[in-house]
Amino acid sequence: MTKLTRRELLAAAITGTATLCCPSLSRAFWPSGRQAESDASAGPDDITGHIFKNSAPDEPWKWAREAFDYIGTSDLKTTCMICPHECELSPGDRGICRSKVNIDGTLYSLSYGDPCAVHLDPVEKKPLFHFKPRTTAFSIAAAGCNFRCLNCQNWEISQARPEELRHYEMFPPDVVKAAKQTGAASIAYTYSEAVTFFEYMYDTAGIAKAAGISNLLISNGFVNKAPLDALCDVIDGANINLKSFDDSIYRKLNGGRLKPVLQTLKTLHNRKVHLEITNLVVPGYTDDYNMFKRMCAWILEALGPDHPLHLLRFFPKYKLNRLPPTPVDTLTDFRKTAMQAGIRYVYVGNVPGHEGTNTYCHNCKKMLIRRHGYLITQYNIKNEKCKFCGASIPGVWS
Ligand code: SF4
């Protein structure tokens, strides 16, 4: 296991050298052999995930903490209450996410202070278009995920055990210190699945909040309400990936369920966390027009018109590399449909130059923000209002 010193880490974060990139951008970061490794649970027959029997280490390693929320029983079994899988583990077992283990009747997270990806990103990359634009987010990930998405973009880290990956050593105060030194306005918990390194995220976010740094949850939203409620005390913004609006598609594409994700969206909305929603349009899976219309209707009724919606273009990946990319016309049509339904800010992602990458005032329709990739070349919001007509623009602008 190779660790970088904090000085090396910061130097790389500031200069943007490859070793600090998300692994999807940096092959050099990976221990040899990992990319070719296949885990039975990552196979096509295990979309729902399973508990890994007898795969916990004998004792917790240095980067372990007792889990935030679990139930223990007298026969040393534990039930993890972080996400709706609620894995029941006997001593020696490991949860579906691969990052939680039962060691002698105590549930531990093995993802604490051991990020496998650290990078300084434009906040627009999360994507968050209405949250402190033109600032950077100090972005971290630890191994593990509670989903098994067939189209995962970061499967090398999401479908891995913490012990399998090369990682940095950064405990929560180190993360906050590094974020400050890079000038980041926020810390983003991202790339893999933040819910599966909940303890690390929660402690880091508390310290960051006290230091005046914002916290951003980038997640599939598959989390139980009680831990999410606790997290809402310390996070400022979230982008939740609403992967489809059909429970059967959630089960066959992602290994999750729809209802808990909708509950998460409602909780974040009710707790007034800045919320943006992402929907990846996957041909043959999530490009059904009627399903998309139902999704828009639910968003409007449950959350209102002001949460930005990002429609992302799919590119062949991972186990869906036989599929074509999403046709741009589909994304254009979906954007039009969502806006006609009443969602005010609808974006198209992964299509450079598309007009859906810009922000237009919902009232006067004039361009507020012009983007070229993550670069902002025009900015017409002043005092949180449209510079042209004075309408209030939803978001956190300063
Ligand atoms: S966080 Fe991991 S161990 Fe806990 S319930 Fe979810 S998948 Fe299971």
Boltz pocket constraint, residues with backbone or C-beta under 6 A from the ligand:
constraints:
  - pocket:
      binder: B
      contacts: [[A, 80], [A, 81], [A, 82], [A, 83], [A, 84], [A, 85], [A, 86], [A, 87], [A, 94], [A, 95], [A, 96], [A, 97], [A, 98], [A, 99], [A, 100], [A, 145], [A, 146], [A, 195], [A, 196]]
      max_distance: 6.0
